[in-house]
Amino acid sequence: MKYIGLVAALGLMSFNVAAAEQTSQPTCDAGFTSIVTGDYSKTPQHTCLSTDNKQAVKIKLNQTFQLSLPASPSTGFSWALRSMPNALMLLSIDYHNSEQCQKGMTGCSGLRTYTFKAVTKGVGELKLNYGRSWEKEDWETKTITIAVYQ
């Protein structure tokens, strides 16, 4: 299955479709971004996030993009978006289990996907926390610099 997002006039609709052709994508341990182009006949190209968080993610003004992060919510771990730059508008938050996850299985990994639109030029930081709600002292904090350009 591959994930497809359809940007509508007033929001975003998400659905799964069977992919007749699978395209190999890089393995991205720290997560990845992908640009929503509107061409749903092709799998979106993934750009791996920098593991050292020193490299800014560059997005064109008015472009819609997705940030996908590895997650395992069935074990209590989840991502929380703590802050985002004014240059971005959050369109949706979705979760999709990995293809290996069978119905009813726990401990499965998957992807938490945030869909954003770049609405003004500028540079800022997305800040997210990952962990269990009852173990706040052990949360992992992820900071991703976003640069929106013309």
Buried (B, 14 or more C-beta within 10 A) or exposed (E): EBBBBEBEEEEBEBEEEEEEEEEEBEEBEBBBBBBBEEEEEEBBEBBBBEEEBEEBBBBEBEBBBBBBBBBBBBEEBBBEBBEBBEBBEEBBEBEBBEEEBEEEEEEBBBBBBBBBBBEEEBEBBBBBBBBEEEEEEEBEEBEBBBBBEE
